[in-house]
Amino acid sequence: MITKLGVASVFVNDYEEAKAFFIDKLGFELRQDVTMENGFRWLTVGPPASPEFQLSLTVPGPPMHDEETAASIKALMAKGALSAGAWNTDDCRKTFAEYSARGVEFLQEPAVRPYGVEAVFRDDSGNWYSLNELNEQALDQDAMAEVFGSQSP
């Protein structure tokens, strides 16, 4: 049985640029940085509060992708069409202020939502992330279905 998510991946344009963004701007920690025999670089970072979680920073290309696939992924990144997930925080407004001061580009300032307070930011590769301060209703399926006007299955 699966117990939790250990590794998630995000596509980035440049390993060093992405590493600096996540460590210097978001305050993440370096988890792994090794290059395998086939040339694949396994670069992972993670938030200090989640020491078992690794975010894999992956540049599209060999050996994982052929040139055509890598070009397609890079085109989607350039358009800002990829969402890389949602990060939780205890205080969205405070985190927004800290990250803004560090140069993080926000697409949306903190706003009250039915599930809490949310801001949206972009990394240096064009991926966007939701930054959430969740409230008590956020994980209540029935409450969210009622707020958003849909039925629970």
VENPEWO-V825843 format. One record per pair of residues at least 4 apart in sequence whose C-alpha atoms are under 6 Angstrom apart, sorted by sequence separation. I is the first residue (numbers start at 0). J is the second residue. If there is no record, write none. Layout:
# VENPEWO-V825843
i=I j=J
i=I j=J
This chain:
# VENPEWO-V825843
i=14 j=18
i=19 j=23
i=20 j=24
i=21 j=25
i=22 j=26
i=34 j=38
i=35 j=39
i=60 j=64
i=61 j=65
i=64 j=68
i=91 j=95
i=94 j=98
i=95 j=99
i=99 j=103
i=111 j=115
i=112 j=116
i=121 j=125
i=122 j=126
i=133 j=137
i=144 j=148
i=22 j=27
i=34 j=39
i=64 j=69
i=75 j=80
i=98 j=103
i=111 j=116
i=121 j=126
i=144 j=149
i=21 j=27
i=22 j=28
i=34 j=40
i=110 j=116
i=121 j=127
i=144 j=150
i=33 j=40
i=45 j=52
i=110 j=117
i=120 j=127
i=33 j=41
i=45 j=53
i=109 j=117
i=120 j=128
i=32 j=41
i=44 j=53
i=45 j=54
i=60 j=69
i=109 j=118
i=119 j=128
i=32 j=42
i=43 j=53
i=44 j=54
i=59 j=69
i=108 j=118
i=119 j=129
i=31 j=42
i=43 j=54
i=107 j=118
i=118 j=129
i=119 j=130
i=31 j=43
i=43 j=55
i=107 j=119
i=118 j=130
i=30 j=43
i=42 j=55
i=43 j=56
i=106 j=119
i=117 j=130
i=30 j=44
i=42 j=56
i=105 j=119
i=106 j=120
i=117 j=131
i=29 j=44
i=105 j=120
i=116 j=131
i=28 j=44
i=104 j=120
i=116 j=132
i=28 j=45
i=92 j=109
i=104 j=121
i=115 j=132
i=27 j=45
i=115 j=133
i=27 j=46
i=114 j=133
i=115 j=134
i=114 j=134
i=114 j=136
i=114 j=137
i=91 j=132
i=90 j=132
i=85 j=128
i=87 j=130
i=88 j=131
i=89 j=132
i=82 j=126
i=84 j=128
i=85 j=129
i=86 j=130
i=87 j=131
i=88 j=132
i=81 j=126
i=82 j=127
i=83 j=128
i=85 j=130
i=87 j=132
i=6 j=52
i=8 j=54
i=11 j=57
i=12 j=58
i=79 j=125
i=82 j=128
i=5 j=52
i=6 j=53
i=7 j=54
i=8 j=55
i=9 j=56
i=10 j=57
i=11 j=58
i=79 j=126
i=6 j=54
i=7 j=55
i=10 j=58
i=76 j=125
i=24 j=101
i=12 j=124
i=11 j=124
